[in-house]
C-alpha cells in the first residue's frame, strides 16, 4: 500500500511539473468537454479530458504493477 501511495504521489508531482507542456497538448479543450458561459456563471465539465487522463493513468498503473 505504501509503495502505491508513493508512486501516486510521484505521478502527481510529475504532472504538476509538466503542466505547462500538458496544457499545450489540448487537455481541457477536447471536443467532449462541456463549457457553458453566461454573464455571471461559468460551468465547465471536462468529460473527454477526464476519460483521456483516466486511460493514461490506468495504462501507467498497469505497467507499474506488471
C-alpha positions as CSV (number, residue, x, y, z in Angstrom):
1,X,0.0,0.0,0.0
2,X,2.8,2.5,0.8
3,X,4.5,1.7,-2.5
4,X,1.3,2.6,-4.4
5,X,0.9,5.8,-2.4
6,X,4.5,6.9,-3.2
7,X,4.0,6.1,-6.9
8,X,0.8,8.1,-7.0
9,X,2.5,11.0,-5.2
10,X,5.4,11.0,-7.7
11,X,2.9,10.9,-10.6
12,X,1.1,13.9,-9.2
13,X,4.4,15.8,-8.7
14,X,5.4,14.9,-12.3
15,X,2.0,16.1,-13.6
16,X,2.4,19.3,-11.8
17,X,5.9,19.9,-13.1
18,X,4.8,19.0,-16.6
19,X,1.6,21.0,-16.5
20,X,2.8,23.8,-19.0
21,X,3.6,21.0,-21.5
22,X,0.3,19.2,-20.9
23,X,-1.7,22.3,-21.4
24,X,-0.2,22.7,-24.8
25,X,-1.4,19.2,-25.8
26,X,-5.0,20.4,-25.7
27,X,-6.2,18.7,-22.5
28,X,-9.2,20.7,-21.2
29,X,-10.2,21.7,-24.7
30,X,-11.2,18.4,-26.2
31,X,-14.5,18.0,-28.2
32,X,-16.3,16.2,-25.4
33,X,-15.6,18.9,-22.8
34,X,-18.6,21.0,-21.8
35,X,-18.2,24.7,-21.3
36,X,-21.2,26.9,-20.6
37,X,-20.6,30.6,-20.1
38,X,-23.3,33.1,-19.1
39,X,-23.0,36.7,-17.8
40,X,-22.2,35.8,-14.2
41,X,-22.0,32.0,-14.4
42,X,-19.4,29.5,-15.9
43,X,-19.9,25.8,-15.9
44,X,-17.0,23.5,-17.1
45,X,-17.2,19.7,-17.2
46,X,-14.1,18.1,-18.6
47,X,-15.7,14.8,-19.6
48,X,-13.4,13.9,-22.5
49,X,-10.3,15.1,-20.8
50,X,-11.2,13.1,-17.7
51,X,-11.6,9.9,-19.9
52,X,-8.2,10.5,-21.6
53,X,-6.4,11.1,-18.3
54,X,-8.1,8.0,-16.8
55,X,-7.0,5.8,-19.6
56,X,-3.4,7.2,-19.4
57,X,-3.4,6.7,-15.6
58,X,-4.7,3.1,-16.0
59,X,-2.0,2.3,-18.5
60,X,0.8,3.7,-16.3
61,X,-0.5,1.8,-13.2
62,X,-0.9,-1.4,-15.3
63,X,2.8,-1.0,-16.4
64,X,3.9,-0.4,-12.9
65,X,2.1,-3.4,-11.5
66,X,3.5,-5.7,-14.3
